[in-house]
Amino acid sequence: MTNFADLTTIAVGGPIASFIEPTSRVGVIEAVEDADAKGLPLCVIGGGSNMLVADTPFDGVVVRDARHAVSVLDEAAPVENGETIVHVNAEAGCNWDDFVDYCVNLGLEGVEGLSGIPGTVGASVVQNIGAYGQEVASSVESVEVWDRKDKQTKELTNQELHFGYRMSVLKASMYSAPATPAAEFFPTPRYVVLSVTFALHHSATGVVGYGQLAKALGVEVGERMSTTDIRNAVLKVRASKGMLEDSHRYLTEAMRGTKKSELVAIAHNAQRTQEGNDEPDYNRHSCGSFFMNPILTKEQAARLPEDAPRFSATLPDGTPGVKTSAAWLIDHAGFHKGYKTSENATAGLSTMHTLALTNRGGASAADIMNLAKTVQDGVERAYGIRLIPEPVVIGMSLK
Ligand SMILES: Cc1cc2nc3c(=O)[nH]c(=O)nc-3n(C[C@H](O)[C@H](O)[C@H](O)COP(=O)(O)OP(=O)(O)OC[C@H]3O[C@@H](n4cnc5c(N)ncnc54)[C@H](O)[C@@H]3O)c2cc1C
């Protein structure tokens, strides 16, 4: 029997009653529709890098789309401002970093800053992945979905996807309020992604959009660099923070074949060189950033200490707000890198990044939850801010 622990980057989660891997578009729709028609809990899973699932059995259906194809829809076509846009379509099950590598090698600009983010193309649009000054929202043209409510396929345009910070209409369909699941569809959106069409620029260079990246490349923010150099620098910076997947997971039975074997080998070599051994890297056994950066009203932000980071942002109601750093809040509330609730705890903060909750080997979902709640409560006590988890929390409640 397959367990969520076998399918998720944080390697926790209980047994799955029914695990299906359709290899065709119609197979995906049928698997989803069949589970919905029977009223069974449904979880469409990609790379399992943004979910924390309970240890108890999941008495429903887990669907993992086994389609990975990428196709270039048109030749580079000049548009009015002299730029050239190339449309590329990727099936939902395609590994995200395989897709980025493909685009960079083809001389396409637009997703290079998102190198090394685990997961799939299908899930990339659910939470509008972002890093190093880029968000997937800026390169998505449209998404083909199966609408579980209207029971038909639809093409949602970029505008209809209502992208925001770690948000889209897909993610919104799973929640009735922040971190409060909406029973109708949770833990998978109303719209199951079948494929994503990207509009990318035909260019071998891209913009360096983030200070840390610019420093690593020895250039100024806003300068243009080769997309290959940007990709390599992003992977290096990510590795230095433990913000990549542990490449060992692709050698397991449950994950084999979900990522291109050449790229697994490259990632594996890089990890071995960095670590100096071939052991699992527990700093990478995480869901990435566990909490979202809070977006506060100006009044709330004014109550933060003077040295707390502040960035302009938009509140969910569309009014101006202030984004602060969840990592800063956690660290300044006393939870430093490597923090554990007790010396022998198997769950702990990454020793490289305060925002990553990690499974140090043998942790259960309950252990991760205990750590998450401890951090959440501590930050609230110190700053009056309740951090909202970024991953989808299934079978447990973390508000
Ligand atoms: C080490 C590490 C670093 C990370 N860094 C970043 C980062 O820099 N930026 C960032 O934004 N995120 C980051 N993440 C989070 C995560 O990688 C992304 O959110 C990713 O897009 C999740 O993809 P997945 O396929 O693993 O989704 P899963 O975890 O499998 O699923 C997440 C949600 O998406 C839904 N879903 C999956 N596939 C589909 C589909 N086809 N249709 C509809 N819904 C679907 C699931 O039902 C679930 O609700 C990181 C995670 C890790 C472990």
The ligand as a Gaussian input file, in Angstrom:
#p B3LYP/6-31G(d) Opt

LIG

0 1
 C       12.516000      22.447000      -0.677000
 C       11.297000      23.187000      -1.142000
 C       11.415000      24.467000      -1.667000
 C       10.283000      25.169000      -2.114000
 N       10.437000      26.426000      -2.620000
 C        9.362000      27.112000      -3.064000
 C        9.511000      28.435000      -3.604000
 O       10.608000      28.977000      -3.692000
 N        8.399000      29.083000      -4.024000
 C        7.158000      28.504000      -3.968000
 O        6.194000      29.154000      -4.381000
 N        6.990000      27.264000      -3.467000
 C        8.045000      26.554000      -3.019000
 N        7.882000      25.299000      -2.487000
 C        6.526000      24.726000      -2.384000
 C        6.140000      23.761000      -3.531000
 O        7.273000      23.258000      -4.161000
 C        5.239000      24.416000      -4.569000
 O        4.072000      24.897000      -3.974000
 C        4.851000      23.447000      -5.697000
 O        4.183000      24.128000      -6.723000
 C        3.982000      22.296000      -5.218000
 O        3.883000      21.389000      -6.277000
 P        3.513000      19.882000      -6.047000
 O        3.312000      19.275000      -7.389000
 O        4.503000      19.234000      -5.180000
 O        2.117000      20.027000      -5.293000
 P        1.488000      19.029000      -4.224000
 O        2.174000      19.219000      -2.926000
 O        1.437000      17.656000      -4.762000
 O        0.013000      19.622000      -4.114000
 C       -0.229000      20.890000      -3.551000
 C       -1.687000      21.298000      -3.819000
 O       -1.869000      21.425000      -5.217000
 C       -2.923000      20.557000      -5.648000
 N       -2.589000      20.020000      -6.966000
 C       -1.526000      19.264000      -7.330000
 N       -1.598000      18.971000      -8.642000
 C       -2.745000      19.547000      -9.102000
 C       -3.405000      19.590000     -10.365000
 N       -2.927000      18.971000     -11.437000
 N       -4.566000      20.278000     -10.449000
 C       -5.099000      20.911000      -9.378000
 N       -4.535000      20.882000      -8.157000
 C       -3.369000      20.216000      -8.030000
 C       -2.994000      19.466000      -4.603000
 O       -4.268000      18.841000      -4.602000
 C       -2.715000      20.265000      -3.350000
 O       -3.869000      20.937000      -2.942000
 C        9.001000      24.569000      -2.029000
 C        8.878000      23.276000      -1.492000
 C       10.010000      22.590000      -1.053000
 C        9.865000      21.201000      -0.501000

